[in-house]
Amino acid sequence: MQIAGRPMVQHVHEKAVASGADQVVIATDDERILQACESFSAEVCMTRNDHASGTDRIAEVVQKMNWPDDTIIVNVQGDEPLLPEKLITQLACDLSSQSDCVMSTLATPIQTAEELHDSNVVKLVMDKNGKALYFSRAAIPWDRDEFHQDKYCLPADSDHYRHIGLYAYRAGFIQHYNEMTPCVVEKTESLEQLRALWNGYQIHVSITMTPPGHGVDTQQDLDKLNKMLSAQ
């Protein structure tokens, strides 16, 4: 898909390069994406087309690239052309400083009751050290007293967070993750990160006030970004 005259994936690639990463690799199983990436000289790794998740696909890339186990990898989705590069950098630095965690991710405070109760918005709860306790499509934590009065309010002293779907991993863990059987809660919530928690691994969460930018999930999203970026 084209945004402001360039492939959407090129916009994302530029953000990844601007983050200061040592290497930026586009992983895909689609020849059309390969051709688009060759037009702007990006490094591409062709993968199998039967991966159940993005993490599974990255595991194949890790094997092909032969990256050492301690290599930190940030997974950036190809439909996030407005993603601030500093969030990519933050994720990598966070994981580098958290030796007891195998993954790091980001969250931002929830601002509206609509957002809190939207099942497409993933919520999370953390412990006092910023480690994830659980991710859910449901409104968590559930404020028993406030929601008893009005289920669709946002409590005044709200401590609710929206998960930003960016991850950093260590290469060695990705290989192990790929070998783990999908768990019940992961399949129930359709959230692959729950597989790590289910198996006793820790995920570090940093709070950011920087919005992740508008992703592209629909034609309407694409039209909106085309209008926005073409005007710049």
VENZI-V750054 format. One record per residue. N is the residue number from 1. NEAR is the number of other ideal C-beta (glycine too) atoms within 8 Angstrom. Layout:
N_NEAR / N_NEAR
//
This chain:
1_6 / 2_8 / 3_14 / 4_9 / 5_5 / 6_9 / 7_12 / 8_14 / 9_12 / 10_13 / 11_14 / 12_15 / 13_13 / 14_8 / 15_15 / 16_13 / 17_8 / 18_7 / 19_12 / 20_5 / 21_10 / 22_2 / 23_5 / 24_9 / 25_9 / 26_13 / 27_10 / 28_12 / 29_8 / 30_6 / 31_5 / 32_6 / 33_12 / 34_11 / 35_8 / 36_11 / 37_15 / 38_9 / 39_8 / 40_10 / 41_4 / 42_11 / 43_7 / 44_12 / 45_12 / 46_6 / 47_11 / 48_7 / 49_5 / 50_4 / 51_11 / 52_5 / 53_7 / 54_9 / 55_13 / 56_10 / 57_13 / 58_13 / 59_12 / 60_13 / 61_12 / 62_13 / 63_8 / 64_7 / 65_8 / 66_4 / 67_7 / 68_5 / 69_7 / 70_7 / 71_9 / 72_11 / 73_12 / 74_13 / 75_11 / 76_11 / 77_10 / 78_10 / 79_9 / 80_13 / 81_13 / 82_10 / 83_13 / 84_10 / 85_11 / 86_8 / 87_14 / 88_15 / 89_10 / 90_11 / 91_16 / 92_13 / 93_8 / 94_12 / 95_15 / 96_7 / 97_6 / 98_10 / 99_4 / 100_4 / 101_12 / 102_9 / 103_15 / 104_14 / 105_17 / 106_15 / 107_14 / 108_13 / 109_10 / 110_13 / 111_5 / 112_7 / 113_8 / 114_7 / 115_10 / 116_13 / 117_9 / 118_7 / 119_6 / 120_4 / 121_10 / 122_10 / 123_16 / 124_14 / 125_9 / 126_11 / 127_6 / 128_4 / 129_4 / 130_9 / 131_11 / 132_14 / 133_8 / 134_9 / 135_12 / 136_10 / 137_10 / 138_7 / 139_8 / 140_10 / 141_6 / 142_7 / 143_8 / 144_6 / 145_6 / 146_9 / 147_12 / 148_5 / 149_6 / 150_6 / 151_5 / 152_6 / 153_9 / 154_10 / 155_8 / 156_4 / 157_4 / 158_10 / 159_5 / 160_12 / 161_14 / 162_12 / 163_11 / 164_11 / 165_7 / 166_15 / 167_12 / 168_14 / 169_15 / 170_12 / 171_14 / 172_8 / 173_11 / 174_14 / 175_12 / 176_8 / 177_12 / 178_9 / 179_5 / 180_9 / 181_3 / 182_8 / 183_11 / 184_6 / 185_9 / 186_13 / 187_8 / 188_6 / 189_10 / 190_6 / 191_11 / 192_9 / 193_12 / 194_13 / 195_12 / 196_11 / 197_13 / 198_10 / 199_8 / 200_4 / 201_10 / 202_10 / 203_14 / 204_14 / 205_14 / 206_12 / 207_10 / 208_10 / 209_5 / 210_8 / 211_5 / 212_13 / 213_9 / 214_7 / 215_10 / 216_13 / 217_5 / 218_6 / 219_5 / 220_6 / 221_11 / 222_12 / 223_8 / 224_9 / 225_13 / 226_11 / 227_8 / 228_8 / 229_11 / 230_8 / 231_5 / 232_5
//
